[in-house]
Amino acid sequence: MPLLPSAGLDEAIRAGDVTAACSVLVVSCDRYRDLWPPFFHQFWKYWPACPFPVYLGANTATWHDPRVCTLHAGADESWSKSLKFFLSRIPSRYVLVLLEDFFLDGPVSNAGIASSLETLEGLDGTVLRLVPNPPPDLAVKNHPGVGEIHRLAPFRVSAQPGIWNRSALLAVLRDGESAWDFEHRGTLRSQTDTRGYFCMRATSLVCRHVVEQGKWFRPAARYYGKLNIGCDFAARPTMGALTAAKKFAGQRMRRRQMPAFEELRVALLTNLIPPYHKPVLDCMARRYGSLRVLLSTPMEANRPWKLEWQGLDVVVQKTWTISGRWRHPGGFSEPLAVHLPLDTLAQLKRYRPHVVISVEMGMRTLLAAVYRKLNRRSRWIVWAEVSETTEQGRGLLRRMIRLLLCRHADAFLAVGSSGVRYLHSLGAAPTKIFPLRYTTNVERFSANEIERPPERAHRFLYAGQLIERKGLVPFLETLSKWATAHPARNVEFVIVGDGPLRASLETFAAPENLEVRFRGNLPYEELPRVYSEAGLFVLPTLADTWGVVVNEALAAGLPVLGSVRAQAVTELVDDGKNGWTFEPGRPEEIYSAIDRAMNASSEQLDAMRAHARSTALALTPDDAARFIDDAIAATLKAG
């Protein structure tokens, strides 16, 4: 049978022939040639109008059928090496891979297979498994009949019938492996594959597994023996009843080692829902069977945001709030609200979650630990909203509690690299720590034009609370020094937000060429417009776990002057490329950052704006939700 010329799927679709981009490969070897007659009998019975080129992979033996092209790999060195050879001889972009011991057992729809092929192409995936064994874990937008196999799911790589991207399959294979090794070791290797692994939710290629480890399954032998389709039962033995029972039990365990995400009940315990976190929670709600958010309070007094819970299952808990004060070694202090959600255990008992995610490492997390202890089948993840800077000055009692939590949690979501290091310092196992990078709906902020007219190109903007911790006073003092040293330059600084520091900031003695304008608190939905009116963004914080305003500013095309005490700055801002970084305790570094920003040329700023926006758009709410998925999948897999 002549080989078809290689063609991309797009060209094949435009030409009206989707089949030209795919081939069928039956993977076998000479030791299994006794299965070829019944296999191909069933194949052509149920797929008589197969439109794809059909290849049989063997060692030296040949199957004499003009509809089938036999590929000869030579000596049987390993299953994987032979498969690599077979794939190298097939020119099509996609390959429907079948094993010779999976007999077709129902009609095959050409239209259905073509639709699956187009789906895989549209998703740019590595594989689309046609038999949901095990089933997929995640929903796929706009594809209700298809699910995604999670990166950490067992048997993500499988020899079950499926359509593979040929080059991606070659990348997974390693010489010297059996089919079993391919599934188990290949699954581990696939965890670094950025392409998706997908699976049909309903079987689209009906097959019957007839032989395993060289032996016929007893029911298959009885069934096909009656059909008289060329089975040679003298060529291999039939599996004993006890062995068959063990195999069946193993298959049942394999079928559901990890609950599908769309079946999960997930409880998220947190203090409140900031508007910038809402998009991530929406993504989580779409991914799981049910997400319930247990709030300690609807909103804290120092937060100006309106409630945005639409579409979420939210329960406000019965909470006792204690007022305290956080005194940081860096020289600032601020009021602290400690929430004690009294009905946490009752709420969790009522909801019966598979997974509990508790934000921060205080009382709500201790209560989540108690629930996990009382419900052994549940899983408990600590969402550690911490950094090495923010956790200074927290006190001995808090540290003792956190040391205890780190010994018992199933997993941790660590905000940023500094959060990871902090958890390491508490003794958390590295395998249990999953990094999380905050973001929001950055597309809302990227809708504006990226260009800035000259009068706005160097206009500074700050958005946030007006409190000591944000470092506004030392920044404004340094900005005043720069303005004084450059009397010919006019400097604008727009401050959005409110807080106890506003009165002293408003009375700050700035030089005449420095204009400071206060906008007060603004609704969150107005921020994209405010960002579009500025040219540069400032975050001079002394201590912040992340700083989502950096994501927002970058998306709006604003280069960021940022303090390295915010992880959003250390992880998203590349000094000189999309902003300038500084140590807030060193005035000379602040001055240098201001000087570089104010002396940046129009061309340099244009390039930095483009880089800023691309940086922000590369981190979406779906990405953040996938970080959370990884932690959940790991805890379920370990259980």
N, C-alpha and C positions, 0 to 999 in steps of 0.2 A: 504494500500500500504506500503510495508516494506521500511524502510529507507536505503538509500545506504550508504556504508561505507565512511567515510571521506577520501579524498585523495587530495594531492597537485596537482595543475595544471601541474607542470612540470612532475610529474610521469604519470599523465593522458595523456599528450601529447606524452611522450615516449612510452606509451602503445598503442598509436593510438586512444585514446578515450578522446577527449577534454571535452565531455559532462559530464563525471563523476565528474568534479570539480564544477559543477554549478547546481542550482535548480531554479524552477520558484515558486515564492510566490505571490499569489493573496491575497492582504490585504483587509479584509472585517470585517463585524460584522453582528449579527443576524438581526439588523434593516434594513439591505440592502439585505436580502436573496431573496427578490423578483427580484433582478437583476441577481442572479446566473444562472437561466435557459438561458436568452438571452446571458449573458456573455460567458458561456461555449459553447453555440451553435456556437457563432462567433469564439471562441477560436479554437475549433476542426475543424471548417470549414476552417479556414485560416492556421491552424498549425496542420494538422492531424498527421504528423510524428514527433511531438515534442519529442526530444530524452532525455529531462531532466525530473527528478522527478517533479511533479506538486503538490503544496500544496495550500490549501485554509485556510486562517485564519478566524476563527469565534469565537463566544462565546460558545454556547452550541449546536446550530443546526448543522446538518451534510448534506453535499451534497453527494448523493449516486451515485457514479460513480467510478468504479474500477481503473480508470486512475488518480484519484485525491485523495490525502490524506488530510482529514480535521483535522486541529489543533484546539483544544478547549482551549481558554484562560480563560473561565469562565466569571464572571461578567464584564460588559463593564465599567471599571473604567476610562480609557483614551485610545486614539488612540495609543499613543506612548508606553504605558505600554503593551498593547496587542501585538504591533509589536515586542517589545523586547522579549516577550514570544515566539512568532512564530519563531523568528530568533534563539532563544536558542534551539529549537527543530529540527533545520535543520543542518545537519553535513557538508554540502559542504562549500568550501572556498568562493565561489561567489554565489550571489542570484540575479536573474532577478526579480525585484519588479514591480508588476502591481497593480493597484487599480481596484476594481470591477466595477467602473463606467467609465472605459476606455475600450470600446469594440474594439477588433481587427477589422480592416476594410480593410485588404489587406493581400495577401499571405506573410508568414514568411519564410525566407530562413535559413535553418539549417546551411549552410556554412557561411552565413553572420553573424549569431549570434556567431558561433564558432570563426570566424575571429575577431569579436568585443571582445570576451572573451580573446583571445590571445593578442590582442592589450592592453587591460587593464592590463593584467598580465605583459606584457613587459614594460609598463610605470609605473608599481608599483603604480597605482592610487587608489583613494578611490572609484570613481564611473565613469562609462562611460554612460552618458545619451544618449538614443537612439532617442530622439525627440528634435530637436534644437529649443526649445521654453522656454527661449530665447536662441539665438545662442551663440556659444563660442566666446571668445575675442582674444585669442592668437593662433598663428600658433604653431604646434608641429613638430619638426624636424623628417623627414622620415615618417611622417604620414599625407599625404595631406588631407585625408578624416576625420581627427579628429582635433578638436581644444581644447585648454585649457580654462577653465572658470577662469577668474581672481579672485584672493583672495578677492578683495573688490567688486566684481560684485553682483548686487542684484540677488536673487534666485539662488545663487550658490548651495544651497541645495534645491532640488525640489522633489516633489512626482511624477513628470513625469516618464514614463517608463524608467528604466535604470538598468544596471548591477552594483551591489554594491559589494565591498569587505565586507563580512558579519561582520567581527570583527570591521572594520572601521565604518560601519553603526551603530553598537551597541554603539560605542564610541560617536557618534553624538547625539543619542537619549537621552531624559530626560523624566522621568515619569511626567504624568499630562499634557502633551501637546496634542493639536489637530494636525491634518495634516497641518493646516494653521500655527500653532505655530512652527511645525517642520521645515517648509520652512523658516519662518522669523527669528526665534531665532536660528535655526540650522545654517543658513547662517552666523550669527554673530559668533557663536562658531567655525565654520569651518575656520575662518580667521587665527587660530593658527595651523591648520592642515598642516603638511609639505608635505603630499601626494598630488598629483595632482587631480583636479576635471576636468573631460574631457567630451566632448560632440561631437556627430557625427555632421558633417556639413550638411548632408542630412538625412532625416528621414529613419531609417532602421527598424522601427516597426510601421506600419501604424495603428493608433488608432483613435477612435472618442470619445470625451468626451460627455457623455450622461446625466449626472445628476450632479448638484451642489447645495449644501445646501439643499439636500433632494428633489429637484424638477427637473423634466425632462426639458431639453432644448426643446423648442417647435419644432425646425427642426428635432431633433433626435427622438422625440416622433412620429412625422408624418412619418419619414423614417422607423423606426423599427416597427411601427404599421402596415405598409403595408406588412412587411416580415413574419408576423405570426411566430415569433421565441420564443414565451413564455413570452412576456412582460406583466406584470400585471399593467396596468395604473390606476387601482383602489387603488393600494397600496400607491401611492404618487401623488401629484399634478403636473401639468405642469406649468412651469414658465411663467409669464405674458410677454407681448411683450415689455413693457417699461423696466422691469427688465433685460430681455434678451439683450436689446440694450445697457444698462449700462455695463453688463458683457462683451459684445463684445468690447466696447470701452476700458474697463480695460485691456482686453487681448491684445489689440493692443499696449497699453502703456507698458505693461509688456514685450511684444516681443522685444521692443527696448528702454529700459530706458537709456542704455549707449551704444554709438557707439562701434562697434567692433574695436579692436586695428588695425586690418588689413585694416580698412577703414579710419583711422585717417591720417590727414596731420599734421605733427609736424614740427615746425620751431625751430631750435636751434641757438641762437645768442651768439657768443663767439668771443674772440680776435684771436685765432689761434688754430691749431690742433697739439698738441704734439704727437709724435709717440706712446707714451704709452697710450694715450687716444683713439687711432684709433680702437683697438679691441672692446671697449665699444660702440663706435659709429656704428661699423659694426653690433653689436647685436641689437642696436636700429633700424637701417635701416631695418633689417630683420623682426622686430616685428610689425612695423607700415606700413600702406598703403604707406606712403611717408614721408621721412625725408629730410628736406633741411637745410643745415648748412650755416648760414650767418657769414662770417668772417670779422673782422675789418681790418685784414692785413694777407697776405700770411704767413709771418714769421717775428718775431722781430729780430733786429740786434744782440742782445746778445744771440740768440738761434742758435746753430750750426746744427740743424736738417734739413734734406732734406724734401721736401714736400711729404706727404703720404696721398693722397686723393682717391686712387683707390677705385672704387665702391661706392663712396659717391656723393650725389648731393650737390656741394659746390658752393657758390656765394661769391666772394670777393666784399665787399661793397666800396662805395665811402666814404673815411674816412679822417677826419682831426685829426692829432695826435699832441698833446701838450706834450712837455717835462717838467717834474717836478722832484721833489726829495722827497723821503720818509725818514723822520728822526724819527727813532724809539727811544723811551725812554730807550731801552736797550743799547744805545750807538753807534749804527751803523746807516749808511745812505746809500742809493743807488739810482741811477737814476730811474725815473718812467715815463713810457709812458702812457698817457691818450688818449684813442681812442674815437673819436666822430663820429660814423657811421651815416653820413648825410642822406642816402637814406633808412633808416630802415623802415619808414612808407610806402614808395613806394614799397619796396621789399615785405613787409608783405601783402599789399593790392593786389599785383600781385599774390602772392602764396595762399592767403586765408586759413591760417592754422586753424585747430580746436584748437590746443594747441601751445602756444609760450613758450619756455623755454629760459630764458635769464641768462647768466652766469655772475657772479659778481653783484655788486650793484651800478653801475654807470650810465653813460649816456645811454648805450644801454638798460638797464633795465628800465630807465625812459621812453624811447621811446616805449618799449614793454607795459608799463602801459598805455600809451596814446592809443596804438592800442586796448588794451583790453577795454578801455573806449568807443572807437568809434565802437567796434564790440562786442556787449553784449553777443553774443552766443559763442564767443571764450573763451579760458581759458589761464591764464598766471601763469607760475611757475617761481619762482626765484631760480636759482641754486647758492646758497650762498657759494662761495668758500672762507670761512672765518674761523678764529679761534679767541679765546680770545687774543692770543699773537700777531697774524698778524695784528689785527685791532687796536693795540695801536699806537698812534701818527698819526692817519689819519685825524684829524682836525674836527672842529665843523661843517663845512658845510656838509661834508660827513655824519656825524652822523645824521644831520637833514634830509638829503635826505633819509637815511636808515629808520629812524623813519616813514617817510611818506610812503615809499614802504611797510613797514611791515603792515600798516593799510589796504592796498588795494590788495595785492597779493592773488591769489586763493590758492597757496600752496608754500612751500619752500622745496628745497632739501638742507639739511644741511650736510656739509662734517664733519663727525666725531662728537663725543660727545661735544667737545668744541664748534663746530659750532652751535650745538643745544642750548647750554647755551647762546651763544652770541645772537642768535635770540630771545631767551626768554628775555634777557635783553633789547631788543628793543621793546618788547611788542607783538611779534608775537604769535598768538594763538597756543597753544600746538597741537591742533588737525590738524593744517595746516602744521606742521613740519614733514618731512620725512627724517630720517637719511640716509646718503649715504657714503659708504666706497669705496675709490678708489682702483682700481686694474688695471691689464693689462693682456696680454697674458702670464700668468706665466708659462705655459707649455713650452714656448720657453726657459725659464731659467732653467727649471727642467730637461732638456734633458741630461745634463752632469752627470757623475758619482758623487755620493755624498761623497765618501771617498776622503780624502786628504792625500798625503804623508807627513811625518814628516817635511820636509823642507818647506812645504807650509801651514801647519796646523795653524800657528800663524801669517801669513802674512796679514797685514791690507790693506784694499782697501777703497778708497773714490771715488765716481763718482758724479760729479755735477759741478755747477759753482764755480769759485774761487773768491768769494766775501766775504765781511765782515760778512754778515748775516749767512753764513754757519758755522761760528765758528771754522774755521780751525786753526787760529793762537793760540787761547787758548788751543785747543786740542794738537797741535804740541808741544807747550811749555810744557804741562803736560807729553806728551809722552817722550819728551827729559829728563825730570826729572826722569821718571821711568827708562829709559835706563841708565842714569848716575848712578842711585842707584843700577843697576844690570849689571855691566860691563861684566859679563860672558855670558850674553844673547845677541844674535844678533836680532835686530828688523828691519823689513821691512815695509815700508809704501808706497803703490802705489797710486798715485793721478791721476785720469782720469778727464779731463775737462780743461777749460781755463777761464781766466777772469782777471780783473785788479789787483788781488792780487798775480798773479803768480810770478811776478818779486821778490817781497819781500819774498815769500815762498821759491823760489829757492836759495836765499841768506841767508836763515835761518841757524844759526850756530848750527848744530846738533852734538851730541857726535859721536865718531868714530863708535860705535856699532849700530847706527841708520842710516839706509840707506833710503833716501826718493827719489823715482823715479817719474818723471812726464811723463805722456803719452800723454798729450794734449787732444784735442777733437777727439773722435772716432765716426765713424758711429754707429747708434743705433743698427744695426744688428750685430755688433761685440761685444756688451756688454756681451752676454751670455758666450763667450769664455773668456773674461777678468774676469768675476766673477768666472769661473771655475778654474782660476789660483791663486785665493786668498783663504785665510782660514777664515778671519773675515772681516766684513763690518763695516764701521764707518759713522755715520751721526751725527756730533756734532752741528747741526744747532741752531741758536738763535731764529729763528721764521720761521716756515713752516706750511702751511695749512694742508698738509698731508705728502708727501714724498714717491712717488711711488717706488723710489730706494729701499726702505725697502721691499716692496712686491717682487721686483726682486731678491734682495739678499737672502731673506728667501727661495724663490723658488729654487735658486741655491745651497741651503744647507749651507749658510753662517750665523752663529750666528751674531747678530747685536749689536754693541756698539752704543746705540742711545740716543739722547737728547730727553727729555720729552717735548720739544718745537715743536716736530713734532707729529702730531696725529697718523701717521702710527706706531710710536714707542709706544705710550701710548695704542693703541688698538690692536696691533699685537705682540708686544714683551713682553714676560713673563719673568721677571728678573730671571736669573738663569736656565731657561728652554730652551729658544731659543735665548738668548742674555742677555745683561746687560744694564740697563738704568741709566741715570744720569741727574742732573740739570746742564746745561752748564755754569751757572754763579757761580758754586761752584767747584773750582779746586780740592778739596779733593774728591768730588764724581767722577769726571773724572778719577782721579788717582786710586781710588778704582776699578772702572770698568775696567780700563786697567790692573790692577794687577790681578783681578780675571780672566780676559780673558787669560792673558799670563801664568797663573799658572793652567789653566784648563788641566786636564789629557786627554790623547787620548780617553779613554773610555767616559769621560764626553762630549768631543767635538763631538764624534760620535753620542751620544744620542741627543745632542743639534741640530746637523745638521738634523737629522731625524725629530725632532720636528719642526724645522724651515721650512722644506719643506712642511710638512703636514699642517702647519698653512697657508702658502701662497696658496697652492692648494685648500684650503677650500673656497677661495674667488676668483671667476672667473668673467670674463666680463659679463657672463649671470646673475650672482648674482647682479652685479652693475646695469644692465639693469632692473632687477626686482625691485630694489629700485625705479628706475625712473618710472616704470609701476605703482607702488603703488601710487605715487603722482598724476600721470595722471588719474588713475582710481578714486581716491578720488575727484578730481576736477570735473570730468564728472558726477559722481554720485551726488555730491552736487548740480550740476546745473540743 
